[in-house]
Amino acid sequence: MMMLAAIPYASGFAIDAFLQGTAARLKRRGLRLGGVVQHNDEACDDRCMAMSLEDLANGHRFPISQELGAGAGGCHLDSAGLAAAAAAFAGALAERADLVMVNKFGKQEAAGEGLRQEIADVLLAGLPLLIAVRRDFLPAWRDFAGEDWVELPADEVLVERWVLDVVRRAA
């Protein structure tokens, strides 16, 4: 059984809310989760939503977006927030989480940065990993992950079925 699953999604799909809901349901089932999911504060007045990552092991949130000022057309990822996310992955490895979730393989990871090394560390440790990949980053994802992964639709029943099966087999 493949220990790695990716959920490809189209731009505009509410993948962050989908992963938050998935994590909540899996926790209610008693799974020990590691990794991060993203939260977006849509009440933010500027074009760049205030983004934070939640450490799934302990619920701690840390900001990952920096405001660039009134003239900016977007935001910048905060390197301190990404460093905190890296610590969440170290905890998942140390505690041997049942499943590690990653909010997404995105622009930073496609460029060889972001959480790319942490994702690789989880895979090398043999822990099950669930990640979201926006469709335009699938070529970079395939270059990174190779062929040893399963593609899952953004369907909560199918995703949970895969998770429960892979966790059972990994135990």
N, C-alpha and C positions, 0 to 999 in steps of 0.2 A: 504494500500500500504506500502510495506517495505521501510524504509528510509535509508537502508544500501545496497550498492551494491559493490561487489568485482569482479575484473577482474583477474581471474587466468591466468598466463602466464608461458611459458617455459623459462628456462635459455637460454640466447642468443637472445630472442625476444627484440626488441627496445622499451620496455615499457615506458622509460622516454620520448622519442620523441613522442610516442602515447599520453601520458598524457599532454605533452606540447601543442600539436596540439588541443587536446580536450579542454583544458583550454582557448586557444586563440579563438576557435570558440564560446565557451559559453560566453566569455566576449563580443565578437562582437554582440551577441544576447541580451546583456544588463544585464546578470546575475551578481550579486555581489558574487564573489568567495572568499573563505577563504581557509586556509591550505597551502600546499606546493607541488611543483613539483621539480624533480631533473634535474639538468643540468650536463653534463659530458664534460670536456675539453679533447677531444681526441688528441689534439696536445701535451699533456704532454709527456715528454720523458721517464718516468719510467713506471713500470707495473701498477701502481695505478693511474688511471685517476684523475685529479683534479675534485672533486665533489663539487657542491654547491646546495643549496636549494633556490628556489624562493618563497617568500611570495606572494601568489596570490592576496592579497588585495592591495598591494602597489608596487609590482615588485622588491622590495629589495632582493638582493641575499646575501647569507652568506655561506662561505666554511664549508664543513663538513668532509673533509678528511685531515689527517695529514700525511706528508711524514715521513717514518720511517728510511730512509737512503738507501744507495746503496745496502746493503746486504739483504734488506727485500724483501720478496716475495709478498708483498701486501701493504695495507695501514691500517690505524686505523681511526675509526670515531672520529672526534673532538667533545668533549663534549660541548665546547662553541658554536659550530654550532648547536648542538641539542638543547641547551638552547634557542638559537635564534628562532629555529623552534617552540619550545613550546610557545614563545611569539606570533608567527603568529596564533596559535590556540586560544590563549586568545583573540586576536583581532577579530577573526571570531565569537567567542561566544558573545563578547560584542556588535558587530555590527549586530548580527543575519544574517550572510551571507545566501544567497539563497542556496548555496551548499558549502560543505567543501570537498576538495580533499586532499588525502594523497598519496605521491609518492609510498609508499609500506609498507606492513606489512612484515618485513624481519627478519633477524637473531636476531637483538636486541629486536624487539617486541616479537618474539617467546620466547625469554629468559626472558620476563617480564620487559624489559627495553625500551630504545629508546623512541618512541612517543606513546607507549601503553596507558599511562594515558591520554594523550591528545585526543587520539581516543575515549577512553571511555567517557571523558567529553563531547565531541561533541555528542555522541550518547545519553547520559543522558539528554542533553539539547534539544533533539528532532530535531536536524538539519539534513538534508539529507547529507549523506557522501558517497563518491566514493573513493575506494581504490584499489590498485593493490596488488596481492598476488602471489608470485612465487609458482609454483605447489608443490615444495618440502616443502613449509611452510603451505600448506593447512590444515594438521592435527592440527597444533598449532593455525591456524586461527579459525578453527571450535571449538577448545577448548575455545578460547577467545570469539568469536562472537555467538556461539550457532547456532540456526537454523533460526533466524530472519534476513536473508539477502538473496539477490538475486544474482545469478551468471550471469555475463554478459560476452559475448565474446569480444575480442579486435576488435570490429567492430564499427567504428565511428558513423554510422547511428543508430545502436541499443543503444549504450551508450547515445547519445544525446537524443534519444526518451525517454529513462528511466529518464534521468535528467530532461527534460522539463516536463514530467508527474509528477514526484515526487515534483518538485518545484511548479507546479500549484496546486497540492493537499495540499501542506504545507502552501500555502499563505492564 
